[in-house]
Amino acid sequence: MSTLSSFKPKKVLFIATRQIGDVLVTTPLITQARQLWPEAEFHFLGYRGKMDMLKGNPDVTQLIETSDRPRLGECLSLFKRLFQRYDLAIITQPSDRAYFYGLLAAFRRVGVLGGHPQGISAQDQAKRIKHEKQNAWKKAICLGTVVVDYFAQHVVTEKLRLLEVFSKNPQDLFSKAISVVPPIGQPLAPAIANALRPPYVVLHPGPLTAYKRWPLGYWQTLITWLEQQGWQVVLSASPAKQDLQLNQDILSLLDDAVRSRVIDTAGKLSIPQARSLIQGALLYIGVDTSITHLAAACNIPTIALFGPTPPTNFGPWPNGFIGQQPYQLQARSQTVGNVTILQGPGECVPCRKAGCDDHPNSKSICLDLLEPQQVIDAIQSITLK
């Protein structure tokens, strides 16, 4: 039994200073913390513009935004706002900055520690020792820590395990249905809402980095096939310049008749509006990106195209799953609940590198070899059920 199971904090700060997908996957942790501490007040600290996934979350009283590179004035303001205001800080990323915020904000802390960086061999003792020193001070200031395992431990499990130290029986954290909580939806703009003709399928081709992209010609083939089935195709994308251009490049490959029927919502939707769009879809298909996690959280059939990323770590969580690990590390196709994950062939899949050349603009051969027919087969298996 945990010696801290009787601990009842009055104010708790959750810290997730990364991308919107990293914020979304903290929601099962927040839900479980609410069950442990029903009377506590929960605040959430994250980067400005990255916390829309928490809009309308019933368990979070206050969102605290900060810049990813705050200047002196903002740092001083944040210091005054946070300093020792909380009974507990839950640090959900292993970054030094997240830990500094946790140290500033609360008397007690739990946090995620980085695993051994990729490329460090067992023989490379100097790098290994340096990494352990980086983790040592973080361990020293925490009541409990959880080490990232990029190949074997799912990120939702990783976050939930931060509550083990406060649980009478840690296994209880995984004995009931676990779900990711999407943001509350917002109405679509009339121009988009009036153009929708259900049943429609939402496609999200644009990842944050190029090495997670699926080839343009494959999207062309898929869209053409979906149109032939009588389903309207809706393209989604972030407002980022490269994502807007990617959608335009895909549209330029389509026949005029097909292109005229496709709705391109690129850059036109807030996260809550994206939730509303996806919630009404027959099906969602996307790459390894935050909107794919949002689709899975909306409980609609979701097909995720995975390349270098291990699905065992960051596959979209199938809502209602009970247990710690929904996925296999390697499988050409695997379906758990409402989520189907497709991977290309190769013994190196998944490598967790930034593509074959290990940089953000690299190609990933495994995604090049994940052909449209594999996606079409998965669609048919879902829609024919």
Secondary structure, DSSP 8 states (H G I E B T S, - for coil): --TTTT---SEEEEEE-S-HHHHHTTHHHHHHHHHH-TT-EEEEEEETTS-GGGTT-TT--EEEEE-SS--HHHHHHHHHHHTT-EEEEEE-S--HHHHHHHHHHEEEEEEEE----TT--TT-HHHHHHHHHHHHHHHHT-SEEEE--TTTS-HHHHHHGGGGGG-SSGGGGGSS-B-----------HHHHTT--SSEEEEE---SSGGG---HHHHHHHHHHHHHTT-EEEE---S-HHHHHHHHHHHHTS-HHHHHH-EE-TT---HHHHHHHHHT-SEEEEESSHHHHHHHHTTS-EEEEESSS-HHHHS---TTB-SS----SS-SEEEETTEEEEE---TT-S--SSTTTTSTT---HHHHTS-HHHHHHHHHHHHT-
